[in-house]
Amino acid sequence: MRSVWGGLVVLCAILGGIAALPQAAHADKYASIVMDADTGRVLHARNADARRYPASLTKMMTLYLLFEALDERRVRLSTPIEVSRFAAAEPPSKLGLKPGETIEVEDAIVALIVKSANDVATAVGEHLGGSERSFAKMMTRKAHELGMARTTFRNAHGLPDRAQQTTARDMATLAQRLMTDFPQYYRYFASETFRFRGVTHRTHNRFLTGFEGADGLKTGYINASGFNLASSAKRKGRHLVGVVFGGRTSRSRDAHMVDLMSEAFARIPKAPTHQRLAADERPLPRMRPELPVAVAAAAAVPEPNPLREVPLPRAKDREALSDLIGALAANGEMGSRDSPDVPEDGWVIQIGAFRTAEAAQKHAETVRAAYPHLVGLALADVVPLQERGKTLFRSRLAGFTETAAAQTCATLARRAIDCALIGPDGTLNVAEY
């Protein structure tokens, strides 16, 4: 009898879970997430880490890499992109460009967002990566750098490929990074029309045109994915990002996004002004620390490699790192209290380690200038670390309370700036953000 009742309980739970799914979504394709774009706080999640097919949300990564190329001046908005036979042969949606024709980068950006043009996506990928295969590897590598660990790309447009998968959480991360890394180009996602060679194309993104405060991002559809949508909206000083996968129709998908975002805005309090970044702030220049901050603060120093980014130690490594920190501190090698500018009773955040004091100082000042609402009153500080005849200079910001230091570190980490906390007693606090 007990097993019968147990079976009924399990069955009811399963049926209840199915019933709780949005009626307008495919049960095996559905996933959703809503997060605070400023803090990364997740306000709603359903199947957020389940792998799904991205469809044309893939083009968000194509655009990320194109924006990066613009930022690094490898291309300009006026740069012509040539269309190959392979690109011209892509199926709709497309502009219908012929082999040998060109499209300027700025037109390509809006064509990807408004028209979701597959021929343009492939042309962009070939221009930046040399081939579709090479560009897909670039896309996947960048996704993993951004923390999109469960994402794999196989093409620039999102047309069907069984190996091309992502998650709602990963796509929300990408949406957030498009905003914070390229605010000067993010405005293109709000485009509602696109005129090219005498033809006006209009967006299919009804959430963008119909939801108060919506400011952009992307729709997508293939049969394997259902109707997908990544959206962004601002209300009452709050900025939310939402992702929905697996809608049965575009209308039902949009309506579900409206429900999710409306509920999230109703629940989230109005943001204090000091937590928001100015809308016109440029992204922080990509100055890469030469060692992860936690390791640079305590560990023996290998030959620095400025091109290699190493993540902060995972939870399972903390015990070993803690032992190492203790050993170094006992030998007087921590060197964390040798600057007269660091308040004796304050918390410090460490944001990188560099080969020269000048680079470390510049990095601290750049971060402080880029995020004045977060660290504008902090003191820039450089602390040398000597080990095995080598010297690294640790870049730090000082003068925080414990709470402010933790909040600041979390925010900087979400913007791909390495960060670790150092307490008033010089103890390194390694945390995962």
GIHU-V574110 format. One record per backbone hydrogen bond with DSSP energy under -0.5 kcal/mol. CO is the residue of the C=O (numbers start at 1). NH is the residue of the N-H. E is the energy in kcal/mol with one decimal. If there is no record, write none. Layout:
co: <CO/CO>
nh: <NH/NH>
e: <E/E>
//
This chain:
co: <1/2/3/4/5/6/7/8/9/10/11/12/13/14/15/16/17/18/22/24/26/26/31/32/33/34/34/35/35/36/41/41/44/46/47/48/52/54/55/56/57/57/58/58/59/60/61/62/63/64/65/66/67/68/69/69/70/76/77/79/80/81/82/83/84/85/87/93/98/101/103/104/105/106/107/108/109/110/110/111/111/111/117/118/119/120/121/122/123/124/125/126/131/132/133/134/135/136/137/138/139/140/141/142/143/144/147/148/152/161/163/165/166/167/168/169/170/171/172/173/174/175/176/177/178/182/182/183/185/186/187/188/192/194/194/196/199/199/201/204/205/206/207/210/211/213/216/218/220/222/222/225/226/226/227/228/229/230/231/232/232/233/235/236/238/239/239/240/241/242/243/244/245/246/247/249/250/251/252/253/254/255/256/257/258/259/260/261/262/263/264/272/273/278/285/286/290/292/293/294/295/295/300/305/307/308/314/314/315/317/318/319/320/321/322/323/324/325/326/327/328/329/338/339/341/343/347/347/348/349/350/352/353/353/354/356/357/358/359/360/361/362/363/364/365/366/367/369/371/371/372/375/378/379/381/383/385/387/390/392/392/393/394/394/395/395/396/397/398/400/401/402/403/404/405/406/407/408/409/410/411/412/412/413/416/420/421/422/423/427/428/429/429>
nh: <5/6/7/8/9/10/11/12/13/14/15/16/17/18/19/20/21/21/25/248/29/30/245/46/243/43/44/37/241/40/36/43/34/32/50/169/166/57/58/59/60/61/61/62/63/64/65/66/67/68/69/70/71/72/74/75/73/79/106/105/82/103/84/100/88/89/90/118/101/83/81/108/109/110/111/112/113/114/115/115/116/117/121/122/123/124/125/126/127/128/129/130/135/136/137/138/139/140/141/142/143/144/145/146/148/147/149/151/165/164/165/152/52/171/172/173/174/175/176/177/178/179/180/181/182/185/186/187/188/189/190/191/203/196/201/199/196/201/194/206/209/210/211/212/214/234/232/230/228/225/226/246/222/228/247/220/244/218/242/215/216/240/238/271/235/37/38/233/35/231/33/229/31/26/227/253/254/255/256/257/258/259/260/261/262/263/264/265/266/267/268/275/276/281/287/288/305/296/297/298/298/299/302/308/309/310/317/318/318/321/322/323/324/325/326/327/328/329/330/331/333/332/340/342/343/346/399/400/422/397/420/395/290/291/393/360/361/362/363/364/365/366/367/368/369/370/371/372/374/375/376/378/380/398/396/394/392/390/387/385/394/354/383/396/351/352/381/349/379/347/405/406/407/408/409/410/411/412/413/414/415/415/417/416/418/350/429/348/426/423/430/421/431>
e: <-2.6/-2.6/-2.4/-2.3/-2.5/-2.3/-2.6/-2.8/-2.2/-2.4/-2.8/-2.8/-2.2/-2.2/-2.6/-1.6/-0.6/-1.2/-1.9/-3.5/-1.2/-1.9/-3.0/-2.8/-2.5/-2.8/-1.6/-0.6/-2.7/-2.8/-2.9/-0.5/-2.4/-2.7/-1.5/-2.4/-2.8/-1.9/-1.9/-1.5/-1.8/-0.5/-1.4/-1.4/-2.6/-2.0/-2.4/-1.6/-3.2/-2.3/-1.9/-2.0/-2.8/-2.0/-2.6/-1.1/-1.3/-1.7/-2.5/-1.6/-0.5/-1.7/-0.6/-3.2/-2.6/-1.4/-1.6/-3.6/-2.2/-2.8/-2.2/-2.5/-2.4/-1.8/-2.4/-2.1/-1.6/-3.1/-0.6/-0.7/-1.1/-1.5/-1.9/-2.2/-1.9/-2.7/-2.4/-2.6/-2.2/-2.4/-2.9/-1.9/-2.5/-2.5/-1.7/-1.9/-2.6/-2.5/-2.6/-2.5/-2.5/-2.2/-1.9/-1.9/-3.0/-1.1/-1.8/-1.4/-1.0/-1.8/-1.0/-2.8/-3.2/-2.2/-2.0/-2.1/-2.2/-2.4/-2.4/-2.3/-2.3/-1.5/-2.3/-2.7/-1.2/-1.4/-1.9/-0.6/-1.9/-2.2/-1.8/-1.9/-2.8/-0.5/-3.5/-1.6/-2.8/-0.6/-2.4/-1.4/-1.3/-1.6/-2.0/-0.5/-2.1/-2.0/-1.1/-2.9/-3.3/-1.0/-2.1/-0.6/-0.8/-0.6/-2.4/-1.8/-2.7/-0.7/-2.6/-2.4/-0.7/-2.7/-2.9/-0.8/-2.2/-3.0/-0.6/-2.1/-2.7/-3.3/-1.9/-2.4/-1.3/-2.8/-2.6/-2.1/-2.4/-2.6/-2.2/-2.2/-2.3/-2.1/-2.6/-2.8/-2.5/-2.3/-2.1/-2.7/-1.9/-1.3/-2.0/-1.7/-1.3/-1.6/-2.2/-0.8/-0.9/-2.6/-1.5/-0.8/-0.9/-2.9/-0.6/-1.6/-0.6/-0.5/-1.6/-0.5/-1.3/-2.3/-3.2/-2.1/-2.1/-2.8/-2.3/-2.2/-2.4/-2.7/-2.2/-1.3/-2.9/-1.4/-0.5/-1.3/-0.6/-1.2/-1.0/-2.4/-2.8/-2.5/-1.6/-2.9/-3.3/-0.6/-3.3/-1.8/-2.7/-2.5/-2.2/-2.1/-2.4/-2.5/-2.5/-2.2/-2.2/-2.4/-1.9/-0.6/-1.1/-2.8/-1.6/-1.4/-0.5/-2.4/-2.8/-3.3/-2.4/-1.7/-2.3/-2.8/-0.6/-2.5/-2.0/-0.5/-2.8/-0.7/-2.6/-2.8/-2.4/-3.3/-2.6/-2.2/-2.5/-2.6/-2.6/-2.1/-2.1/-2.7/-2.6/-1.6/-0.7/-0.9/-2.2/-1.7/-0.6/-2.9/-3.6/-2.6/-2.3/-2.6/-0.7/-1.6/-0.6>
//
